[in-house]
Amino acid sequence: MDQTSQRQIYDDEITLRDLAREMWASRLMLACVIVVFAAGGIAIGLLADRQYRASTVLSPALEDASGRLGALGALASQYSGLASLAGIAVSGGSRKDEAIAVLQSELLTERYIWDNDLLPVLYADLWDPVSRKWRTNDPQKIPTLWKANRYFDKSIRGVLEDKKGLVVLSITWKDPKLAARWANDLVRITNSYLRDKAIQEAERNIIYLNEQASKTNVIEAQKAIYSLLQAEINKEMVARGREEYALKVIDPAFAPEKPWSAGPMLLGALGLGVGFMAAILIAFGRRVFLA
């Protein structure tokens, strides 16, 4: 390669010194860029609603289902066909998954939103509290339970399960007291729903097993049926006597005092950093295209 080509390559390279010179030459413009970004971050922090996060720590209470079913666990393999016909579940893991699924289910979420009249709360900007009507007549913009459920699931409620098997339910909202109340209420109605369901299933199974017991004179079959029957009676007894039937509350949710979302100062600092990076890119671009 000749000296002319080497010199051309060297001239085309942009060194840090060149970039620093370009930034100094355009310092007023770049300073304005940095100030605009920083001011934008502060403005967002001041105008946006502060978000608060309330969390409750839960432990699935249904993992001990095999112990609670008593004799059913020992007889499950021998009489699994009869248990299946009665609709009796013997797996504890599936019950744990069911509890977590119900906690974030559409059914309970929509029911809770409806029972507590939360549509005007979730969509306060569209609600007129004086006339108690929506500010829009457009059917596409009027909030519905389906829209509220999706909003609640994506932006408000979070459910995480850690390695120890504990479940953390978090609610993020602009009112800290409401966030804590919603978190605790969702756990309560989940327990209530699964407890009522367990009682209904046990009552139905007891009726079925009593009918089967009256139809056979085989001693072994009667023993199996009565063992299953006793297990269902125990199941109903536990469900009626345990308020935290599906999810035990290890740490209830309390109204947080500090917001979870970033404040004006943090967003301003973030805007300052972004503005500085933008200034470097602008200086680099000017050096490349205007050289």
PASEBA-1860 file (N, C-alpha, C; in nm, 3 decimals):
! residues 291
1> MDQTSQRQ> 0.086/-0.120/0.000/0.000/0.000/0.000/0.089/0.124/0.000 ~ 0.062/0.219/-0.087/0.147/0.336/-0.098/0.115/0.438/0.011 ~ 0.198/0.538/0.024/0.181/0.638/0.129/0.055/0.721/0.112 ~ 0.014/0.741/-0.016/-0.108/0.819/-0.041/-0.231/0.748/0.015 ~ -0.239/0.616/-0.007/-0.353/0.539/0.044/-0.353/0.537/0.195 ~ -0.236/0.518/0.256/-0.229/0.516/0.402/-0.273/0.650/0.460 ~ -0.230/0.758/0.395/-0.272/0.891/0.443/-0.423/0.910/0.430 ~ -0.482/0.855/0.321/-0.627/0.869/0.302/-0.703/0.797/0.411
9> IYDDEITL> -0.655/0.674/0.446/-0.720/0.598/0.553/-0.709/0.672/0.685 ~ -0.590/0.727/0.712/-0.571/0.801/0.837/-0.662/0.923/0.845 ~ -0.678/0.989/0.732/-0.764/1.107/0.730/-0.910/1.070/0.752 ~ -0.949/0.948/0.708/-1.089/0.906/0.723/-1.120/0.859/0.865 ~ -1.019/0.825/0.944/-1.042/0.779/1.079/-1.079/0.896/1.169 ~ -1.171/0.868/1.264/-1.212/0.971/1.359/-1.156/0.935/1.495 ~ -1.072/1.019/1.548/-1.011/0.994/1.678/-1.094/1.062/1.787 ~ -1.066/1.024/1.910/-1.134/1.086/2.024/-1.105/1.236/2.030
17> RDLAREMW> -0.984/1.271/1.989/-0.950/1.413/1.989/-1.037/1.490/1.889 ~ -1.059/1.429/1.770/-1.146/1.493/1.670/-1.288/1.508/1.724 ~ -1.336/1.402/1.790/-1.471/1.405/1.844/-1.484/1.510/1.953 ~ -1.381/1.521/2.037/-1.383/1.622/2.143/-1.382/1.763/2.085 ~ -1.304/1.783/1.978/-1.303/1.914/1.913/-1.439/1.949/1.855 ~ -1.503/1.849/1.794/-1.636/1.873/1.735/-1.738/1.906/1.843 ~ -1.729/1.834/1.956/-1.823/1.862/2.066/-1.798/2.001/2.123 ~ -1.672/2.042/2.133/-1.642/2.176/2.184/-1.689/2.284/2.089
25> ASRLMLAC> -1.674/2.259/1.961/-1.718/2.356/1.861/-1.870/2.370/1.862 ~ -1.940/2.261/1.894/-2.086/2.263/1.894/-2.141/2.260/2.036 ~ -2.064/2.315/2.130/-2.098/2.298/2.271/-2.232/2.360/2.308 ~ -2.265/2.474/2.248/-2.392/2.537/2.283/-2.511/2.453/2.237 ~ -2.504/2.403/2.117/-2.612/2.320/2.065/-2.623/2.190/2.145 ~ -2.508/2.128/2.175/-2.510/2.002/2.250/-2.557/2.024/2.393 ~ -2.522/2.137/2.451/-2.570/2.168/2.586/-2.723/2.180/2.587 ~ -2.776/2.241/2.482/-2.922/2.252/2.471/-2.987/2.114/2.461
33> VIVVFAAG> -2.924/2.023/2.384/-2.976/1.887/2.371/-2.980/1.818/2.507 ~ -2.870/1.830/2.583/-2.863/1.766/2.715/-2.968/1.824/2.809 ~ -2.982/1.958/2.806/-3.080/2.023/2.894/-3.222/1.981/2.858 ~ -3.251/1.968/2.728/-3.385/1.927/2.685/-3.418/1.787/2.734 ~ -3.324/1.696/2.721/-3.347/1.559/2.768/-3.366/1.554/2.919 ~ -3.283/1.626/2.992/-3.295/1.627/3.138/-3.427/1.689/3.182 ~ -3.462/1.801/3.118/-3.589/1.867/3.151/-3.708/1.777/3.116 ~ -3.695/1.702/3.005/-3.802/1.610/2.968/-3.820/1.500/3.072
41> GIAIGLLA> -3.709/1.447/3.125/-3.719/1.346/3.229/-3.785/1.400/3.355 ~ -3.747/1.521/3.395/-3.809/1.582/3.513/-3.957/1.607/3.490 ~ -3.993/1.654/3.371/-4.133/1.681/3.340/-4.216/1.553/3.346 ~ -4.163/1.446/3.292/-4.235/1.318/3.297/-4.255/1.274/3.442 ~ -4.151/1.291/3.523/-4.162/1.253/3.663/-4.264/1.336/3.739 ~ -4.277/1.465/3.703/-4.373/1.552/3.771/-4.516/1.529/3.724 ~ -4.533/1.502/3.596/-4.668/1.490/3.540/-4.727/1.350/3.556 ~ -4.644/1.249/3.553/-4.694/1.111/3.562/-4.737/1.080/3.705
49> DRQYRAST> -4.839/0.996/3.718/-4.885/0.952/3.849/-4.779/0.863/3.914 ~ -4.750/0.889/4.040/-4.657/0.803/4.111/-4.724/0.667/4.136 ~ -4.650/0.562/4.116/-4.701/0.427/4.133/-4.647/0.365/4.262 ~ -4.736/0.297/4.335/-4.700/0.230/4.459/-4.723/0.079/4.442 ~ -4.635/0.001/4.500/-4.646/-0.145/4.488/-4.662/-0.208/4.626 ~ -4.774/-0.278/4.642/-4.801/-0.353/4.765/-4.793/-0.502/4.734 ~ -4.722/-0.577/4.819/-4.700/-0.719/4.793/-4.737/-0.802/4.914 ~ -4.787/-0.921/4.889/-4.815/-1.019/4.994/-4.746/-1.149/4.960
57> VLSPALED> -4.685/-1.212/5.060/-4.614/-1.337/5.042/-4.703/-1.452/5.085 ~ -4.716/-1.551/4.998/-4.810/-1.660/5.021/-4.740/-1.795/5.014 ~ -4.796/-1.891/5.083/-4.748/-2.029/5.076/-4.865/-2.117/5.039 ~ -4.856/-2.191/4.928/-4.966/-2.280/4.890/-4.996/-2.379/5.002 ~ -5.122/-2.383/5.045/-5.162/-2.468/5.157/-5.210/-2.604/5.114 ~ -5.210/-2.630/4.983/-5.268/-2.754/4.933/-5.162/-2.857/4.897 ~ -5.036/-2.829/4.927/-4.932/-2.926/4.894/-4.941/-3.051/4.981 ~ -5.008/-3.038/5.097/-5.022/-3.152/5.186/-5.151/-3.227/5.162
65> ASGRLGAL> -5.199/-3.223/5.035/-5.327/-3.284/5.004/-5.326/-3.433/5.033 ~ -5.216/-3.503/5.005/-5.214/-3.646/5.027/-5.230/-3.679/5.174 ~ -5.167/-3.598/5.263/-5.184/-3.622/5.405/-5.323/-3.590/5.451 ~ -5.385/-3.487/5.393/-5.518/-3.449/5.433/-5.621/-3.551/5.390 ~ -5.595/-3.621/5.282/-5.690/-3.720/5.234/-5.681/-3.851/5.312 ~ -5.585/-3.861/5.403/-5.582/-3.975/5.492/-5.564/-4.106/5.418 ~ -5.659/-4.197/5.437/-5.649/-4.331/5.381/-5.653/-4.332/5.231 ~ -5.702/-4.224/5.169/-5.709/-4.221/5.023/-5.571/-4.232/4.960
73> GALASQYS> -5.470/-4.168/5.021/-5.336/-4.174/4.965/-5.284/-4.316/4.960 ~ -5.310/-4.397/5.065/-5.261/-4.534/5.068/-5.336/-4.624/4.971 ~ -5.465/-4.592/4.948/-5.547/-4.678/4.862/-5.557/-4.627/4.719 ~ -5.490/-4.515/4.689/-5.509/-4.453/4.558/-5.467/-4.546/4.446 ~ -5.351/-4.612/4.462/-5.304/-4.699/4.354/-5.392/-4.821/4.337 ~ -5.446/-4.874/4.447/-5.527/-4.996/4.440/-5.667/-4.968/4.389 ~ -5.723/-4.854/4.426/-5.861/-4.823/4.390/-5.870/-4.691/4.313 ~ -5.772/-4.668/4.227/-5.769/-4.543/4.153/-5.887/-4.530/4.058
81> GLASLAGI> -5.937/-4.643/4.008/-6.052/-4.638/3.919/-6.176/-4.586/3.988 ~ -6.201/-4.634/4.109/-6.316/-4.588/4.185/-6.301/-4.441/4.222 ~ -6.179/-4.403/4.263/-6.156/-4.262/4.297/-6.177/-4.173/4.177 ~ -6.135/-4.221/4.060/-6.151/-4.143/3.938/-6.299/-4.126/3.904 ~ -6.375/-4.231/3.921/-6.519/-4.223/3.892/-6.587/-4.124/3.986 ~ -6.538/-4.118/4.109/-6.598/-4.025/4.206/-6.550/-3.882/4.185 ~ -6.449/-3.865/4.099/-6.396/-3.731/4.075/-6.303/-3.685/4.185 ~ -6.238/-3.781/4.253/-6.152/-3.749/4.365/-6.010/-3.732/4.315
89> AVSGGSRK> -5.948/-3.618/4.343/-5.810/-3.593/4.302/-5.716/-3.634/4.413 ~ -5.603/-3.695/4.376/-5.507/-3.741/4.476/-5.373/-3.670/4.461 ~ -5.360/-3.581/4.368/-5.233/-3.513/4.344/-5.231/-3.379/4.414 ~ -5.129/-3.356/4.496/-5.117/-3.228/4.565/-5.062/-3.120/4.475 ~ -4.970/-3.157/4.382/-4.908/-3.058/4.296/-5.008/-2.987/4.208 ~ -5.106/-3.062/4.155/-5.205/-3.000/4.069/-5.291/-2.902/4.146 ~ -5.313/-2.928/4.274/-5.391/-2.837/4.357/-5.315/-2.707/4.380 ~ -5.184/-2.717/4.397/-5.104/-2.597/4.412/-5.110/-2.512/4.285
97> DEAIAVLQ> -5.097/-2.575/4.170/-5.105/-2.503/4.043/-5.243/-2.441/4.025 ~ -5.345/-2.513/4.071/-5.481/-2.460/4.060/-5.498/-2.334/4.143 ~ -5.442/-2.334/4.265/-5.453/-2.217/4.352/-5.388/-2.095/4.288 ~ -5.270/-2.113/4.229/-5.200/-2.002/4.166/-5.276/-1.955/4.042 ~ -5.332/-2.050/3.967/-5.407/-2.013/3.847/-5.533/-1.935/3.882 ~ -5.602/-1.978/3.987/-5.725/-1.909/4.028/-5.693/-1.768/4.078 ~ -5.579/-1.753/4.144/-5.538/-1.622/4.197/-5.532/-1.516/4.088 ~ -5.497/-1.558/3.965/-5.488/-1.462/3.854/-5.585/-1.495/3.742
105> SELLTERY> -5.694/-1.560/3.775/-5.791/-1.600/3.674/-5.879/-1.484/3.631 ~ -5.931/-1.494/3.510/-6.023/-1.392/3.460/-6.153/-1.393/3.538 ~ -6.199/-1.511/3.576/-6.327/-1.523/3.646/-6.327/-1.442/3.774 ~ -6.228/-1.464/3.861/-6.226/-1.394/3.989/-6.191/-1.246/3.972 ~ -6.104/-1.215/3.876/-6.068/-1.075/3.854/-6.188/-0.994/3.809 ~ -6.260/-1.043/3.711/-6.377/-0.971/3.663/-6.485/-0.962/3.770 ~ -6.501/-1.069/3.847/-6.600/-1.067/3.955/-6.563/-0.963/4.059 ~ -6.434/-0.955/4.092/-6.389/-0.858/4.192/-6.407/-0.715/4.140
113> IWDNDLLP> -6.372/-0.691/4.015/-6.389/-0.558/3.957/-6.535/-0.517/3.956 ~ -6.622/-0.611/3.924/-6.766/-0.581/3.918/-6.824/-0.559/4.056 ~ -6.793/-0.647/4.150/-6.849/-0.637/4.284/-6.806/-0.510/4.356 ~ -6.686/-0.462/4.326/-6.634/-0.343/4.394/-6.643/-0.216/4.309 ~ -6.710/-0.226/4.194/-6.732/-0.111/4.107/-6.599/-0.039/4.077 ~ -6.504/-0.115/4.024/-6.370/-0.061/4.002/-6.348/-0.003/3.863 ~ -6.443/-0.018/3.773/-6.424/0.038/3.640/-6.401/0.190/3.645 ~ -6.482/0.267/3.723/-6.455/0.410/3.732/-6.321/0.441/3.799
121> VLYADLWD> -6.271/0.351/3.882/-6.142/0.373/3.949/-6.028/0.345/3.852 ~ -6.039/0.236/3.779/-5.932/0.199/3.687/-5.924/0.295/3.568 ~ -6.039/0.349/3.530/-6.043/0.441/3.415/-6.099/0.576/3.461 ~ -6.034/0.633/3.561/-6.083/0.759/3.620/-6.083/0.873/3.520 ~ -5.990/0.872/3.424/-5.982/0.981/3.327/-6.100/0.980/3.230 ~ -6.169/0.868/3.219/-6.285/0.858/3.130/-6.417/0.867/3.205 ~ -6.413/0.879/3.336/-6.534/0.875/3.417/-6.567/1.013/3.472 ~ -6.696/1.051/3.461/-6.745/1.177/3.516/-6.814/1.147/3.648
129> PVSRKWRT> -6.752/1.179/3.762/-6.812/1.144/3.891/-6.939/1.222/3.923 ~ -6.959/1.336/3.859/-7.078/1.417/3.887/-7.201/1.354/3.822 ~ -7.193/1.329/3.694/-7.306/1.268/3.623/-7.305/1.116/3.633 ~ -7.195/1.061/3.685/-7.178/0.916/3.697/-7.200/0.847/3.562 ~ -7.134/0.905/3.462/-7.138/0.849/3.327/-6.999/0.859/3.265 ~ -6.979/0.780/3.162/-6.853/0.789/3.089/-6.851/0.915/3.005 ~ -6.736/0.975/2.992/-6.723/1.099/2.918/-6.728/1.078/2.767 ~ -6.724/0.956/2.722/-6.729/0.926/2.579/-6.849/0.839/2.548
137> NDPQKIPT> -6.901/0.857/2.427/-7.012/0.774/2.380/-6.966/0.670/2.279 ~ -6.836/0.670/2.251/-6.781/0.575/2.156/-6.774/0.436/2.221 ~ -6.848/0.338/2.166/-6.845/0.203/2.227/-6.706/0.142/2.232 ~ -6.618/0.180/2.138/-6.484/0.125/2.136/-6.397/0.179/2.251 ~ -6.434/0.295/2.304/-6.354/0.357/2.410/-6.413/0.336/2.548 ~ -6.538/0.295/2.556/-6.600/0.273/2.686/-6.541/0.148/2.750 ~ -6.490/0.157/2.872/-6.428/0.041/2.937/-6.529/-0.071/2.962 ~ -6.483/-0.192/2.949/-6.563/-0.312/2.977/-6.486/-0.399/3.075
145> LWKANRYF> -6.554/-0.501/3.128/-6.489/-0.593/3.220/-6.374/-0.666/3.151 ~ -6.391/-0.698/3.023/-6.287/-0.767/2.950/-6.162/-0.679/2.937 ~ -6.184/-0.551/2.903/-6.071/-0.458/2.892/-6.005/-0.436/3.027 ~ -6.088/-0.424/3.131/-6.034/-0.401/3.265/-5.953/-0.522/3.312 ~ -5.998/-0.642/3.279/-5.926/-0.761/3.318/-5.788/-0.767/3.253 ~ -5.781/-0.733/3.124/-5.653/-0.733/3.054/-5.561/-0.624/3.111 ~ -5.617/-0.508/3.140/-5.538/-0.399/3.199/-5.485/-0.441/3.336 ~ -5.573/-0.503/3.416/-5.535/-0.547/3.549/-5.424/-0.651/3.543
153> DKSIRGVL> -5.434/-0.741/3.448/-5.337/-0.851/3.437/-5.202/-0.802/3.386 ~ -5.202/-0.707/3.294/-5.077/-0.663/3.231/-5.005/-0.555/3.311 ~ -5.081/-0.466/3.374/-5.019/-0.347/3.432/-5.032/-0.334/3.584 ~ -5.120/-0.411/3.645/-5.147/-0.390/3.788/-5.103/-0.508/3.873 ~ -5.143/-0.629/3.833/-5.115/-0.748/3.915/-4.993/-0.824/3.864 ~ -4.912/-0.870/3.957/-4.799/-0.956/3.924/-4.794/-1.073/4.019 ~ -4.770/-1.193/3.967/-4.761/-1.313/4.050/-4.631/-1.385/4.016 ~ -4.547/-1.404/4.116/-4.419/-1.471/4.098/-4.405/-1.584/4.200
161> EDKKGLVV> -4.344/-1.694/4.157/-4.317/-1.806/4.246/-4.166/-1.825/4.256 ~ -4.113/-1.822/4.379/-3.969/-1.834/4.395/-3.927/-1.980/4.406 ~ -3.797/-2.003/4.421/-3.744/-2.138/4.424/-3.788/-2.215/4.548 ~ -3.825/-2.145/4.653/-3.868/-2.211/4.776/-4.016/-2.250/4.772 ~ -4.084/-2.217/4.665/-4.225/-2.249/4.654/-4.318/-2.142/4.705 ~ -4.263/-2.031/4.755/-4.347/-1.921/4.800/-4.397/-1.841/4.680 ~ -4.514/-1.784/4.696/-4.578/-1.706/4.590/-4.589/-1.561/4.635 ~ -4.547/-1.469/4.550/-4.555/-1.326/4.580/-4.656/-1.262/4.486
169> LSITWKDP> -4.763/-1.210/4.544/-4.863/-1.136/4.469/-4.840/-0.988/4.491 ~ -4.820/-0.913/4.384/-4.796/-0.769/4.394/-4.902/-0.693/4.315 ~ -4.942/-0.580/4.370/-5.036/-0.489/4.305/-4.970/-0.353/4.295 ~ -4.964/-0.299/4.173/-4.903/-0.168/4.149/-5.013/-0.071/4.109 ~ -5.028/0.035/4.190/-5.134/0.133/4.164/-5.095/0.267/4.223 ~ -5.161/0.373/4.179/-5.127/0.508/4.222/-5.174/0.540/4.363 ~ -5.267/0.460/4.417/-5.314/0.477/4.554/-5.258/0.363/4.638 ~ -5.168/0.390/4.733/-5.106/0.280/4.809/-5.205/0.200/4.892
177> KLAARWAN> -5.307/0.266/4.948/-5.406/0.195/5.029/-5.489/0.100/4.943 ~ -5.526/0.145/4.825/-5.601/0.058/4.734/-5.515/-0.060/4.688 ~ -5.388/-0.034/4.663/-5.299/-0.142/4.619/-5.293/-0.252/4.724 ~ -5.277/-0.214/4.850/-5.272/-0.314/4.957/-5.405/-0.386/4.973 ~ -5.513/-0.311/4.965/-5.645/-0.374/4.981/-5.675/-0.472/4.870 ~ -5.643/-0.435/4.748/-5.667/-0.525/4.635/-5.587/-0.653/4.648 ~ -5.462/-0.642/4.691/-5.378/-0.761/4.706/-5.436/-0.855/4.809 ~ -5.473/-0.803/4.924/-5.529/-0.887/5.030/-5.666/-0.944/4.991
185> DLVRITNS> -5.746/-0.863/4.922/-5.879/-0.909/4.880/-5.869/-1.023/4.778 ~ -5.776/-1.014/4.686/-5.762/-1.119/4.584/-5.723/-1.252/4.648 ~ -5.639/-1.248/4.749/-5.604/-1.371/4.821/-5.727/-1.425/4.894 ~ -5.801/-1.337/4.955/-5.920/-1.379/5.032/-6.025/-1.444/4.942 ~ -6.054/-1.382/4.827/-6.158/-1.440/4.743/-6.109/-1.567/4.673 ~ -5.977/-1.579/4.651/-5.924/-1.703/4.596/-5.943/-1.817/4.694 ~ -5.911/-1.793/4.820/-5.933/-1.894/4.923/-6.080/-1.929/4.937 ~ -6.164/-1.827/4.933/-6.308/-1.850/4.947/-6.362/-1.932/4.830
193> YLRDKAIQ> -6.319/-1.899/4.709/-6.367/-1.971/4.591/-6.324/-2.118/4.595 ~ -6.198/-2.144/4.625/-6.148/-2.282/4.626/-6.203/-2.359/4.745 ~ -6.227/-2.292/4.857/-6.287/-2.360/4.973/-6.430/-2.403/4.942 ~ -6.507/-2.314/4.884/-6.645/-2.348/4.848/-6.648/-2.460/4.743 ~ -6.555/-2.453/4.649/-6.548/-2.556/4.546/-6.515/-2.692/4.608 ~ -6.420/-2.695/4.703/-6.381/-2.820/4.768/-6.497/-2.878/4.848 ~ -6.572/-2.792/4.916/-6.687/-2.840/4.994/-6.793/-2.900/4.903 ~ -6.822/-2.832/4.792/-6.920/-2.885/4.697/-6.876/-3.018/4.637
201> EAERNIIY> -6.747/-3.029/4.602/-6.696/-3.154/4.547/-6.702/-3.266/4.650 ~ -6.666/-3.236/4.775/-6.670/-3.337/4.880/-6.812/-3.384/4.905 ~ -6.906/-3.292/4.908/-7.047/-3.330/4.930/-7.096/-3.418/4.816 ~ -7.060/-3.381/4.692/-7.100/-3.462/4.577/-7.037/-3.602/4.581 ~ -6.910/-3.608/4.620/-6.841/-3.737/4.627/-6.897/-3.825/4.738 ~ -6.933/-3.763/4.849/-6.991/-3.839/4.960/-7.123/-3.904/4.918 ~ -7.203/-3.828/4.847/-7.330/-3.884/4.798/-7.304/-4.000/4.704 ~ -7.209/-3.984/4.614/-7.177/-4.089/4.517/-7.125/-4.214/4.587
209> LNEQASKT> -7.033/-4.197/4.682/-6.975/-4.312/4.751/-7.078/-4.384/4.838 ~ -7.168/-4.311/4.898/-7.275/-4.377/4.975/-7.364/-4.461/4.885 ~ -7.391/-4.410/4.765/-7.471/-4.487/4.670/-7.398/-4.615/4.629 ~ -7.266/-4.604/4.605/-7.189/-4.722/4.566/-7.180/-4.824/4.679 ~ -7.172/-4.775/4.802/-7.163/-4.867/4.915/-7.290/-4.949/4.931 ~ -7.403/-4.888/4.897/-7.531/-4.960/4.911/-7.554/-5.061/4.800 ~ -7.471/-5.056/4.696/-7.492/-5.145/4.581/-7.404/-5.270/4.583 ~ -7.315/-5.283/4.682/-7.224/-5.398/4.683/-7.221/-5.463/4.820
217> NVIEAQKA> -7.202/-5.594/4.819/-7.186/-5.672/4.942/-7.045/-5.727/4.957 ~ -6.956/-5.691/4.862/-6.817/-5.738/4.866/-6.743/-5.659/4.974 ~ -6.685/-5.735/5.068/-6.621/-5.672/5.184/-6.507/-5.580/5.143 ~ -6.419/-5.627/5.051/-6.305/-5.547/5.008/-6.350/-5.418/4.940 ~ -6.455/-5.430/4.859/-6.506/-5.310/4.791/-6.564/-5.212/4.892 ~ -6.635/-5.266/4.992/-6.693/-5.179/5.094/-6.584/-5.109/5.174 ~ -6.476/-5.181/5.206/-6.366/-5.119/5.279/-6.305/-5.004/5.199 ~ -6.287/-5.029/5.068/-6.230/-4.924/4.984/-6.322/-4.803/4.977
225> IYSLLQAE> -6.450/-4.830/4.963/-6.547/-4.719/4.953/-6.551/-4.640/5.083 ~ -6.551/-4.710/5.196/-6.558/-4.640/5.324/-6.430/-4.562/5.353 ~ -6.317/-4.613/5.303/-6.192/-4.537/5.319/-6.196/-4.409/5.236 ~ -6.244/-4.423/5.113/-6.260/-4.304/5.030/-6.363/-4.210/5.090 ~ -6.468/-4.265/5.147/-6.572/-4.183/5.208/-6.518/-4.105/5.327 ~ -6.438/-4.173/5.409/-6.378/-4.106/5.524/-6.285/-3.993/5.479 ~ -6.211/-4.020/5.370/-6.121/-3.917/5.318/-6.199/-3.795/5.272 ~ -6.312/-3.817/5.207/-6.393/-3.703/5.160/-6.457/-3.629/5.276
233> INKEMVAR> -6.494/-3.701/5.381/-6.548/-3.635/5.500/-6.441/-3.549/5.566 ~ -6.317/-3.603/5.571/-6.205/-3.524/5.625/-6.178/-3.401/5.539 ~ -6.185/-3.421/5.409/-6.162/-3.310/5.317/-6.265/-3.199/5.339 ~ -6.390/-3.236/5.352/-6.494/-3.136/5.376/-6.473/-3.067/5.510 ~ -6.434/-3.145/5.611/-6.412/-3.088/5.744/-6.299/-2.986/5.741 ~ -6.190/-3.021/5.672/-6.076/-2.930/5.663/-6.116/-2.803/5.588 ~ -6.190/-2.818/5.479/-6.231/-2.702/5.399/-6.321/-2.608/5.480 ~ -6.410/-2.664/5.558/-6.501/-2.580/5.638/-6.428/-2.513/5.754
241> GREEYALK> -6.323/-2.575/5.802/-6.256/-2.521/5.919/-6.133/-2.438/5.890 ~ -6.088/-2.431/5.764/-5.967/-2.358/5.729/-6.001/-2.236/5.644 ~ -5.982/-2.118/5.700/-6.011/-1.995/5.625/-5.911/-1.977/5.512 ~ -5.783/-2.000/5.541/-5.680/-1.992/5.437/-5.665/-2.130/5.375 ~ -5.766/-2.168/5.300/-5.774/-2.305/5.251/-5.669/-2.336/5.145 ~ -5.649/-2.247/5.051/-5.559/-2.274/4.939/-5.426/-2.202/4.952 ~ -5.428/-2.081/5.005/-5.307/-1.998/5.014/-5.292/-1.943/5.155 ~ -5.185/-1.981/5.220/-5.156/-1.929/5.353/-5.081/-1.795/5.339
249> VIDPAFAP> -5.126/-1.697/5.413/-5.063/-1.566/5.408/-4.944/-1.564/5.503 ~ -4.824/-1.556/5.448/-4.702/-1.545/5.529/-4.679/-1.400/5.570 ~ -4.701/-1.311/5.477/-4.681/-1.168/5.503/-4.788/-1.091/5.425 ~ -4.888/-1.034/5.494/-4.994/-0.962/5.422/-4.943/-0.833/5.359 ~ -5.022/-0.779/5.269/-4.985/-0.654/5.202/-5.019/-0.534/5.289 ~ -4.928/-0.438/5.295/-4.950/-0.312/5.366/-4.931/-0.197/5.268 ~ -4.998/-0.087/5.297/-4.986/0.030/5.211/-4.844/0.084/5.216 ~ -4.772/0.086/5.103/-4.635/0.136/5.105/-4.631/0.287/5.122
257> EKPWSAGP> -4.529/0.335/5.191/-4.513/0.479/5.213/-4.434/0.546/5.101 ~ -4.346/0.469/5.036/-4.264/0.525/4.930/-4.311/0.472/4.795 ~ -4.313/0.556/4.694/-4.356/0.511/4.560/-4.257/0.412/4.500 ~ -4.309/0.325/4.418/-4.225/0.227/4.350/-4.168/0.283/4.220 ~ -4.243/0.370/4.154/-4.197/0.427/4.027/-4.092/0.534/4.051 ~ -4.016/0.562/3.947/-3.908/0.661/3.956/-3.966/0.801/3.972 ~ -3.896/0.884/4.051/-3.939/1.021/4.074/-3.875/1.119/3.976 ~ -3.908/1.247/3.988/-3.854/1.348/3.895/-3.702/1.355/3.894
265> MLLGALGL> -3.639/1.343/4.012/-3.493/1.356/4.018/-3.425/1.239/3.946 ~ -3.477/1.117/3.969/-3.417/1.001/3.905/-3.438/1.006/3.754 ~ -3.560/1.042/3.712/-3.587/1.053/3.568/-3.507/1.167/3.506 ~ -3.486/1.274/3.583/-3.404/1.383/3.533/-3.260/1.339/3.512 ~ -3.207/1.263/3.608/-3.070/1.211/3.594/-3.061/1.115/3.476 ~ -3.164/1.032/3.460/-3.166/0.941/3.345/-3.170/1.020/3.214 ~ -3.253/1.126/3.210/-3.260/1.210/3.091/-3.127/1.279/3.064 ~ -3.057/1.315/3.172/-2.927/1.378/3.155/-2.828/1.282/3.088
273> GVGFMAAI> -2.830/1.156/3.133/-2.741/1.057/3.073/-2.775/1.030/2.928 ~ -2.905/1.018/2.901/-2.948/0.995/2.763/-2.914/1.114/2.675 ~ -2.931/1.234/2.729/-2.897/1.354/2.654/-2.749/1.361/2.622 ~ -2.665/1.320/2.716/-2.521/1.322/2.692/-2.484/1.223/2.581 ~ -2.547/1.103/2.583/-2.522/1.005/2.478/-2.570/1.059/2.343 ~ -2.685/1.126/2.343/-2.735/1.185/2.220/-2.641/1.293/2.168 ~ -2.583/1.369/2.260/-2.489/1.474/2.219/-2.365/1.414/2.153 ~ -2.316/1.304/2.207/-2.200/1.237/2.146/-2.235/1.187/2.006
281> LIAFGRRV> -2.354/1.129/1.991/-2.394/1.079/1.859/-2.409/1.193/1.759 ~ -2.463/1.306/1.805/-2.479/1.421/1.715/-2.341/1.473/1.672 ~ -2.249/1.481/1.768/-2.114/1.528/1.735/-2.045/1.433/1.639 ~ -2.064/1.304/1.661/-2.006/1.204/1.572/-2.064/1.216/1.432 ~ -2.198/1.235/1.425/-2.262/1.249/1.296/-2.216/1.373/1.221 ~ -2.200/1.482/1.293/-2.153/1.605/1.229/-2.010/1.588/1.177 ~ -1.927/1.515/1.254/-1.789/1.496/1.212/-1.780/1.408/1.085 ~ -1.873/1.310/1.076/-1.871/1.219/0.962/-1.927/1.284/0.837
289> FLA> -2.043/1.346/0.851/-2.116/1.393/0.733/-2.082/1.537/0.692 ~ -2.027/1.615/0.787/-1.997/1.754/0.754/-1.849/1.780/0.736 ~ -1.770/1.673/0.756/-1.625/1.691/0.741/-1.588/1.718/0.597
END
